[in-house]
């Protein structure tokens, strides 16, 4: 017999209140196939508490893991000590140390300690000097780039896309009967060459449009010379397509971008741009391509089927994905730029991704 529903329990309660015993209640509903012992238990509960759905205090299986002492011990181990980030232990480590199951640790954390779990994310190391520059330059950009001027910024960046992109192994599981040794190797292993085939792309986006996806020549090194002769002219052409000559050119602090050759070329060919000493260093969290566009492309690529088998097919797939990216979401990402600048200022130039 399956678990009784609340509706069934309330029906039994009504019959019990009318004076019927367990046997008489079972006889009244022969199609329900209720067990006599279950009915007797519910009848006792109705007699003691007046309700078939409310358990008597102290009833049920005694707690063996979620005791007051264990709750205190889990609380001390699962959270980082004050002003000592990283001193916390994982639920498995806590379970091993306290000799209880990991599921009990998670229940204690969630139900008793009212804690929530958050996934850790990778982030660049920011020195005090870098934080100071991020703070000062974010403040300056906030003053310079109003909402309307932000809509004139053409954000640019480069990105590598691999033929076999990294996967989230936490969610990439293989289900099979028997032990792992019985599973075919081809189902368990994801092969990736040490120097995986990939393509580097260069692109720019602005409020209301996205430029072309420009591919860096395979085996080419993106130094200042290549950047100026091969990429910048295409990016500026994209700028003018959407914004005429009324654009503000943005690029990050990559060596090819900050080289004198590139800075001189930009100064001669752009009426307005964000100079190398104006863009915050180590700031992918401030470029819409980094904090939205590339991630959106990678997400779509991971779902794309069939997967490309060579870089020529990869190029075709990336072009299709790029063309299909919704402009409305790119616009939202660009409009959040000033909010991110404010978050960077509020964090004194430190990391702020966890708070936006």
C-alpha positions, -999 to +999 in steps of 0.1 A: +000+000+000+013+034-009+016+064+013-018+078+024-027+113+010-038+140+033-073+137+017-074+100+028-062+109+063-089+136+067-115+111+055-103+086+081-104+113+108-140+121+100-150+084+103-131+081+135-148+112+150-181+094+141-170+066+164-158+040+138-128+018+146-100+008+123-117-024+111-150-006+104-132+022+085-114-004+064-146-022+056-162+012+045-135+016+018-126-019+006-112-005-027-086+016-008-067-015+004-057+003+036-037-018+060-052-023+095-020-013+113-019+020+095-056+027+103-050+019+139-020+043+140-041+071+125-070+064+148-047+067+178-033+100+164-068+114+161-077+103+196-044+119+211-041+151+190-075+156+174-060+155+139-050+127+115-023+149+098-005+164+128+020+141+144+023+139+182+053+158+194+082+133+198+067+107+175+086+092+146+121+079+143+144+095+168+170+118+153+204+101+151+224+127+132+206+160+135+211+163+172+218+197+189+255+188+193+259+177+157+241+209+145+266+230+165+296+211+152+284+213+116+279+250+120+315+255+132+330+234+104+309+242+073+313+280+074+346+299+071+359+314+103+356+351+108+380+370+086+396+338+075+380+330+041+386+294+028+387+278+063+354+261+058+351+224+050+331+207+023+300+187+033+319+155+026+348+166+048+324+175+076+306+142+072+339+123+075+351+142+105+318+139+124+311+103+112+277+112+097+264+110+061+270+139+037+232+141+031+227+146+069+253+174+068+234+191+039+201+187+057+215+203+089+230+231+069+197+238+050+170+230+075+186+236+109+212+263+102+192+279+074+222+282+052+223+284+014+249+269-009+266+290-036+290+278-063+325+292-062+336+310-094+371+316-108+385+351-106+417+369-113+440+378-085+438+416-080+467+433-063+462+465-043+477+484-071+453+469-097+423+475-073+434+512-070+435+516-108+402+499-113+386+521-087+400+554-101+393+545-137+357+532-130+349+565-113+363+585-142+343+564-167+311+569-147+316+607-151+325+605-187+300+579-200+265+590-194+237+565-204+234+582-238+272+582-243+274+545-233+250+538-262+277+552-285+305+530-271+317+502-294+330+474-271+356+451-287+374+419-276+391+387-289+382+352-278+394+316-285+368+290-293+379+254-291+367+225-313+361+205-281+350+231-255+354+225-218+324+209-201+309+211-166+319+177-153+297+182-123+266+178-146+281+156-172+274+121-159+270+086-175+243+064-161+248+026-165+242-007-148+269-024-129+303-010-119+324+016-137+347-011-151+317-025-171+311+008-189+326+012-223+356+035-222+343+057-251+313+066-229+334+077-199+363+095-214+363+129-231+395+132-252+411+165-257+443+172-275+471+189-255+470+217-282+433+215-290+423+229-324+407+263-320+398+296-337+404+331-324+377+356-332+376+394-329+343+413-327+326+444-314+291+452-301+272+484-294+237+494-283+215+485-313+239+463-332+268+439-334+296+439-359+310+411-380+327+381-365+363+384-377+386+354-376+423+356-368+444+337-393+454+303-379+489+302-365+490+340-365+503+358-334+481+388-325+508+414-319+505+451-325+514+449-362+488+422-369+462+440-348+467+473-367+468+458-402+443+429-399+418+436-371+414+473-363+404+484-398+375+458-398+364+468-363+364+505-372+344+497-403+318+479-381+317+510-358+309+533-386+283+509-400+262+513-368+273+546-353+286+566-383+316+587-370+298+593-337+313+564-318+336+558-288+360+530-294+368+506-265+394+479-261+410+462-231+446+463-219+460+435-240+496+442-251+486+444-288+460+471-279+482+492-257+512+492-279+523+526-293+516+515-328+480+506-320+474+537-299+487+560-326+465+543-353+434+546-331+441+582-324+444+590-361+413+570-371+388+574-342+373+607-332+368+594-297+381+564-278+390+550-244+428+553-241+451+527-226+453+546-193+415+550-190+402+514-192+404+496-158+430+468-159+421+431-154+385+440-160+366+413-181+338+420-156+333+454-172+333+444-209+299+432-222+316+408-246+333+391-216+304+392-191+277+383-216+284+378-253+312+351-253+294+332-226+261+332-245+280+319-276+297+292-257+265+281-241+248+278-276+279+260-290+278+234-262+241+227-272+248+227-309+244+195-328+260+179-347+293+192-334+319+204-359+348+180-366+373+205-379+381+242-377+364+249-411+331+235-397+337+253-364+339+286-383+306+280-400+290+271-366+303+302-349+291+324-377+256+309-374+256+313-336+268+349-338+241+358-363+214+343-341+225+361-309+195+382-298+203+419-299+179+427-271+201+408-246+233+425-259+215+459-254+206+449-218+242+439-212+255+472-225+230+492-204+242+473-173+277+487-179+273+517-157+258+495-130+289+474-131+311+505-129+292+515-098+296+480-083+333+482-090+335+515-072+314+501-043+339+472-040+368+496-039+381+482-072+378+446-060+357+417-073+320+424-075+306+397-098+289+379-069+268+410-061+254+419-096 
